[in-house]
Amino acid sequence: MKKYWIGAAALLLAAGLTLSGCGNDSGRETGKIHAVTHANWKPFEYMKDGKITGFDAVFLEEAAKRAGLSAELGDAGWEALFEQIRSHQADLAISGITITKEREASYLFSKPYFISRQAILTRPDKDIRSAEDLKRSDIEAIAVQNGSTGQEALEKLLGKNAPVIKKTPMSIQMLIGGQADAIVGDETSLKSIQAQYPDQHLVIVYDDQAFKPEYFGILYAKDNTALKEKLDKAISSMVEDGTYSRLYEEWFKTKPDEKVLASLKK
């Protein structure tokens, strides 16, 4: 998943909310939950007019409402999300977080609420047509967000210490400026970048052999099973009654695949 750094900010998702106690039990007992995101990944979560908006933001707001809760969403750095959950400063994190075995060893995840995959974003002059092309000698720099599943996929392909891998929060700028030959990241994020820079004629390259599907989940501390169960039920109801499809189409300008919907109902 691709992320880009942004300064801290916060948004109360439901009118009239007050602080919930930063993830403590008393906050949950009052029906208020403190959530964190990394608000620099349009259209999932980003800042608009000083507030956090995006698919994840409205998705969480609706799920919390159905669970009889109110959600307060704050902005944090990508790596800080995990620390805030680990230290119980927040009740949950939602930020296009891929469910992995490594993360499941330390955290609790909701049922998957989004399915995506990694892809390559590049300039047409580089003639990259598959993940194997990233191994060519003329490919000198591939930008990726540090700590992302894009980094994991790239390191699996090229080796963990491959000098061509550039871990940076400035991936877009590097690609457009010519300092990077490609970006590896989540396809939804790459589509958004492509749409933002039409004059660059950026190309998205898919390779299903190299990049397997990914499942996004809400992140909790290991002991937060009660909140997970409440929101899992809410997610299922949103899929069943068509709310999920409506939100998906609103934010991604396309309908979710039927196979995706079927998997989310499980």
Stockholm file with secondary structure:
# STOCKHOLM 1.0

chainA/1-266         MKKYWIGAAALLLAAGLTLSGCGNDSGRETGKIHAVTHANWKPFEYMKDGKITGFDAVFLEEAAKRAGLSAELGDAGWEALFEQIRSHQADLAISGITITKEREASYLFSKPYFISRQAILTRPDKDIRSAEDLKRSDIEAIAVQNGSTGQEALEKLLGKNAPVIKKTPMSIQMLIGGQADAIVGDETSLKSIQAQYPDQHLVIVYDDQAFKPEYFGILYAKDNTALKEKLDKAISSMVEDGTYSRLYEEWFKTKPDEKVLASLKK
#=GR chainA/1-266 SS CCCCCCCCCEEESSTTCCCCCTTCHHHHHTTEEEEEECCEETTTEEEETTEEESHHHHHHHHHHHHTTCEEEEEECCHHHHHHHHHTTSSSEECSSCBCCHHHHTTCEECSCCEEEEEEEEECGGGCCCSGGGGGSTTCCCEEECTTSHHHHHHHHHHCTTCTTEEECSCHHHHHHHTSCSEEEEEHHHHHHHHHHCGGGTCEEECCTTTSCEEEECCEECTTCHHHHHHHHHHHHHHHHTTHHHHHHHHHHSSCCCHHHHHHHTC
#=GC SS_cons         CCCCCCCCCEEESSTTCCCCCTTCHHHHHTTEEEEEECCEETTTEEEETTEEESHHHHHHHHHHHHTTCEEEEEECCHHHHHHHHHTTSSSEECSSCBCCHHHHTTCEECSCCEEEEEEEEECGGGCCCSGGGGGSTTCCCEEECTTSHHHHHHHHHHCTTCTTEEECSCHHHHHHHTSCSEEEEEHHHHHHHHHHCGGGTCEEECCTTTSCEEEECCEECTTCHHHHHHHHHHHHHHHHTTHHHHHHHHHHSSCCCHHHHHHHTC
//
